[in-house]
Amino acid sequence: LCLHGYTNNADFQMGYSGFNDIAEAENFIVIYPQGEPDDLGIDHWNAWLAQDDVNDVDFISTLIDEAILNHDADPTRVYSCGFSNGGIMSYTLACELNDRIAAVASVAGTMNPEVMASCVLENQTPVMHVHGDLDLVVPINGSLLGDITDFGELISIEETMSFWNDGANCNDGQVSDIENTSFIDLCTATKTVWSCTGGIENWYYEVNGGGHTWPGAFPLIIVGSTNQ
């Protein structure tokens, strides 16, 4: 599952993420779900589980059923990733469909604290997070900007990773620099890996100088630098 961000749509995410090429090369199914318009008419995911909003958890669960029944998807290897609101929704799915989602990855999207507080993990869920330290839309230290769009508060990267690391009894994490292969993108990256019980790992890529962007994608200057 590859979920679009707020104001975006499934077609945009398909091109922006570049996942079709990866799916063809690695022989897996990629699904780009389409979120419904919110009260402002903007396509979104109800990642904060508002009772008066659409039930996107049931929608995604139904898509998983469809993929298993009609497209031979492996029910033990269902993953969700997403950008911004889609990344936030991926974390929500890891909580609400904990028995169905094997792992999640979020690019530029943290967690809603109310969802985190109600999240009961029966299964350890590996997570990967990617975030620019100059992201002004979803800052790495958290934000109240979501109040405008009903997102509510968004917690920091540190709080987000601590939640998943604590739940899996992970170590302190090992930090390494990613080789800088592009000098024109105005940013570099570091990677932190936590080794956890059960043999799982959690990963965090911090893009130093990066904005609210998907690394490797076509640069969208208005939201900051895109790491290549």
C-alpha positions as CSV (number, residue, x, y, z in Angstrom):
1,L,0.0,0.0,0.0
2,C,1.4,3.4,-1.0
3,L,-0.8,6.2,0.4
4,H,-0.8,9.8,-1.0
5,G,-0.5,12.9,1.1
6,Y,-3.0,15.6,2.0
7,T,-4.1,17.6,-1.1
8,N,-2.6,14.8,-3.3
9,N,-4.2,11.8,-4.9
10,A,-3.5,8.2,-6.0
11,D,-2.3,9.2,-9.5
12,F,0.1,11.8,-8.0
13,Q,1.5,9.3,-5.5
14,M,2.1,6.7,-8.2
15,G,4.3,9.1,-10.1
16,Y,5.8,10.8,-7.2
17,S,6.9,7.6,-5.3
18,G,8.3,5.8,-8.3
19,F,7.0,2.5,-6.8
20,N,5.9,1.0,-10.1
21,D,9.4,0.5,-11.3
22,I,10.4,-1.0,-7.9
23,A,7.4,-3.3,-8.0
24,E,8.2,-4.6,-11.5
25,A,11.9,-5.2,-10.6
26,E,11.2,-6.9,-7.2
27,N,7.9,-8.7,-8.2
28,F,5.4,-7.4,-5.7
29,I,2.0,-5.8,-5.9
30,V,1.7,-2.1,-5.2
31,I,-1.7,-0.5,-4.5
32,Y,-2.3,3.2,-4.6
33,P,-5.6,3.8,-2.6
34,Q,-7.6,7.0,-3.1
35,G,-8.7,9.0,-0.1
36,E,-12.0,10.8,0.1
37,P,-12.5,14.6,0.2
38,D,-12.7,16.1,3.7
39,D,-15.0,19.0,4.8
40,L,-12.8,21.4,2.8
41,G,-13.1,19.2,-0.3
42,I,-9.4,18.1,-0.1
43,D,-8.5,14.4,-0.5
44,H,-7.3,13.0,2.8
45,W,-6.9,10.0,5.1
46,N,-8.8,9.9,8.4
47,A,-5.6,9.0,10.2
48,W,-6.8,10.5,13.5
49,L,-9.8,8.2,13.6
50,A,-12.4,11.0,13.9
51,Q,-15.9,9.4,14.4
52,D,-17.6,11.9,12.1
53,D,-15.1,11.2,9.2
54,V,-14.8,8.4,6.7
55,N,-13.7,5.0,8.0
56,D,-10.4,4.6,6.1
57,V,-9.3,1.7,8.3
58,D,-12.2,-0.5,7.1
59,F,-11.6,0.8,3.5
60,I,-7.9,-0.3,3.6
61,S,-8.9,-3.6,5.3
62,T,-11.3,-4.3,2.4
63,L,-8.5,-3.5,-0.1
64,I,-6.3,-6.0,1.6
65,D,-9.1,-8.7,1.4
66,E,-9.5,-7.9,-2.3
67,A,-5.7,-8.2,-2.9
68,I,-5.6,-11.6,-1.1
69,L,-8.7,-13.1,-2.7
70,N,-8.3,-11.9,-6.3
71,H,-4.7,-11.0,-6.8
72,D,-2.8,-13.7,-4.9
73,A,-1.3,-11.3,-2.3
74,D,0.5,-13.0,0.6
75,P,-1.6,-12.1,3.8
76,T,1.6,-12.4,5.9
77,R,3.5,-9.8,3.8
78,V,1.2,-6.8,3.6
79,Y,3.0,-3.5,4.1
80,S,1.9,0.1,4.1
81,C,3.9,3.2,3.3
82,G,2.9,6.8,2.6
83,F,3.8,10.4,2.3
84,S,2.8,13.0,4.9
85,N,-0.9,12.3,5.7
86,G,-0.4,8.9,4.1
87,G,2.5,8.2,6.4
88,I,0.5,9.2,9.4
89,M,-2.2,6.8,8.1
90,S,0.3,4.0,7.8
91,Y,1.1,4.4,11.5
92,T,-2.6,4.3,12.3
93,L,-3.0,1.1,10.2
94,A,-0.1,-0.5,12.2
95,C,-2.1,0.2,15.3
96,E,-5.6,-0.6,14.1
97,L,-4.8,-3.5,11.8
98,N,-1.9,-4.8,13.8
99,D,-2.7,-8.4,12.9
100,R,-2.7,-7.6,9.2
101,I,0.1,-5.2,8.6
102,A,3.6,-6.7,8.6
103,A,5.6,-3.4,8.6
104,V,5.1,0.3,7.8
105,A,7.2,3.2,6.4
106,S,6.4,6.9,6.7
107,V,7.9,9.7,4.7
108,A,7.3,13.1,6.3
109,G,4.4,12.0,8.6
110,T,4.5,11.4,12.3
111,M,1.7,10.3,14.6
112,N,-1.4,11.7,16.2
113,P,-1.0,11.5,20.1
114,E,-4.6,10.3,20.7
115,V,-4.0,7.4,18.2
116,M,-0.7,6.6,19.8
117,A,-2.3,6.6,23.3
118,S,-5.0,4.1,22.2
119,C,-2.6,1.9,20.2
120,V,-2.3,-1.7,21.5
121,L,0.4,-3.7,19.8
122,E,-0.2,-7.5,20.0
123,N,2.4,-8.0,17.3
124,Q,5.8,-6.2,17.0
125,T,5.7,-4.0,13.9
126,P,8.9,-2.9,12.3
127,V,8.9,0.7,11.1
128,M,10.9,2.9,8.9
129,H,10.7,6.7,9.0
130,V,12.1,9.3,6.6
131,H,12.0,13.0,7.4
132,G,13.7,16.2,6.4
133,D,15.0,18.3,9.3
134,L,13.8,21.5,7.5
135,D,10.3,20.2,7.0
136,L,8.0,23.1,7.7
137,V,4.7,21.3,7.1
138,V,5.3,18.4,9.5
139,P,8.3,19.6,11.6
140,I,10.5,17.0,13.2
141,N,9.8,18.4,16.6
142,G,6.0,18.1,16.3
143,S,3.3,20.6,15.3
144,L,-0.1,21.9,16.0
145,L,-0.6,22.9,12.3
146,G,-3.0,19.9,11.9
147,D,-5.6,21.8,13.9
148,I,-6.5,23.6,10.7
149,T,-7.3,20.4,8.8
150,D,-8.6,18.3,11.8
151,F,-5.3,16.5,12.0
152,G,-4.9,17.5,15.7
153,E,-1.5,17.6,17.2
154,L,1.4,15.8,15.5
155,I,4.1,14.4,17.8
156,S,7.9,14.7,17.2
157,I,10.1,12.2,15.4
158,E,11.8,11.4,18.7
159,E,8.4,10.5,20.3
160,T,7.3,8.5,17.3
161,M,10.4,6.4,17.1
162,S,10.5,6.0,20.9
163,F,7.0,4.5,20.9
164,W,7.8,1.8,18.4
165,N,11.3,1.2,19.9
166,D,9.9,0.9,23.4
167,G,7.2,-1.5,22.3
168,A,9.8,-3.8,20.7
169,N,12.4,-3.5,23.4
170,C,15.0,-2.0,21.1
171,N,18.6,-1.0,21.8
172,D,20.0,2.5,21.7
173,G,20.4,2.7,18.0
174,Q,23.4,2.9,15.7
175,V,23.9,6.1,13.6
176,S,25.7,6.1,10.2
177,D,26.1,8.6,7.4
178,I,24.6,7.8,3.9
179,E,27.0,8.4,1.1
180,N,26.3,11.7,-0.5
181,T,26.0,10.9,-4.2
182,S,24.4,14.2,-5.3
183,F,25.8,17.6,-4.4
184,I,23.1,19.7,-6.2
185,D,20.2,18.6,-4.0
186,L,21.5,20.7,-1.1
187,C,21.1,18.0,1.5
188,T,22.6,14.9,3.0
189,A,21.3,11.9,5.0
190,T,22.0,9.9,8.1
191,K,20.5,6.5,9.1
192,T,19.8,5.2,12.6
193,V,19.1,1.5,13.1
194,W,17.6,0.0,16.3
195,S,17.9,-3.7,16.8
196,C,14.9,-5.1,18.7
197,T,13.6,-8.3,20.2
198,G,12.3,-10.9,17.8
199,G,15.0,-10.1,15.3
200,I,13.3,-7.0,13.9
201,E,14.9,-3.6,13.2
202,N,13.5,0.0,13.1
203,W,15.1,2.5,10.8
204,Y,15.1,6.3,10.7
205,Y,16.6,8.3,7.8
206,E,17.0,12.0,8.6
207,V,17.5,14.2,5.6
208,N,19.8,17.1,6.7
209,G,18.6,20.1,4.8
210,G,15.6,18.3,3.4
211,G,12.0,19.6,3.2
212,H,8.5,18.1,3.1
213,T,9.5,15.8,0.2
214,W,9.9,12.2,-0.9
215,P,13.6,11.4,-1.5
216,G,14.5,10.5,-5.1
217,A,11.4,12.2,-6.5
218,F,11.1,15.2,-8.8
219,P,12.0,18.3,-6.8
220,L,9.1,20.4,-5.6
221,I,11.0,23.6,-4.6
222,I,8.0,25.1,-2.8
223,V,8.2,22.5,0.0
224,G,12.0,22.4,0.3
225,S,15.0,20.4,-0.9
226,T,14.5,16.8,-2.2
227,N,17.3,14.4,-1.4
228,Q,18.6,12.4,-4.3
